[in-house]
Amino acid sequence: MAGEGKGKIVDRGKKYHKIFIYIPKEVSSDTSFPFKVGEDVTVRIEGNRLVIEKRQQASN
């Protein structure tokens, strides 16, 4: 599998509870990585998996 590496889940919240997931460079620099920095995503749990998808743009 291309673009695979070890990530990490960390709690960076001091005043508020915040969880961050670090994506390794091997994954984020892969040409098939579907996200851009700052892009909004949808995060959900399916069974024992965390699914991250691009958010659908609201049509006006």
C-alpha positions in Angstrom: 0.0 0.0 0.0 1.5 3.3 -1.0 1.6 6.2 1.4 1.6 4.3 4.7 3.2 5.3 7.9 2.8 5.6 11.7 0.5 8.3 12.9 -0.4 9.4 16.4 -3.4 10.5 18.4 -2.6 13.2 21.0 -4.6 15.4 23.4 -3.4 19.0 23.0 -6.2 20.6 25.0 -5.2 22.5 28.1 -8.3 24.5 28.8 -10.5 22.5 26.4 -10.4 18.9 25.5 -8.9 18.6 22.0 -7.8 15.5 20.2 -5.5 15.7 17.2 -4.6 13.0 14.8 -1.1 13.3 13.2 -0.9 12.0 9.7 2.7 11.0 8.7 4.5 12.7 5.8 4.6 9.5 3.9 0.8 9.6 3.7 0.2 13.3 3.4 2.8 13.7 0.6 1.4 10.8 -1.4 -0.1 12.0 -4.7 -3.4 10.3 -3.9 -3.8 12.1 -0.6 -7.3 13.6 -1.0 -7.1 16.6 1.4 -5.6 20.1 1.5 -4.4 21.9 4.6 -7.3 23.8 6.2 -10.0 21.9 4.3 -13.2 21.0 6.3 -13.8 17.3 6.7 -16.5 15.0 8.1 -15.3 12.6 10.7 -17.4 9.6 11.8 -17.0 6.2 13.5 -18.1 3.1 11.7 -17.6 0.1 13.9 -13.9 0.1 14.9 -12.9 2.5 12.1 -12.6 6.2 12.0 -13.7 7.5 8.6 -12.6 11.0 7.3 -14.2 12.4 4.2 -14.3 15.7 2.3 -17.3 17.7 3.3 -20.0 18.1 0.7 -20.3 21.7 -0.5 -23.7 23.3 0.2 -25.3 24.3 -3.1 -27.0 27.7 -3.1 
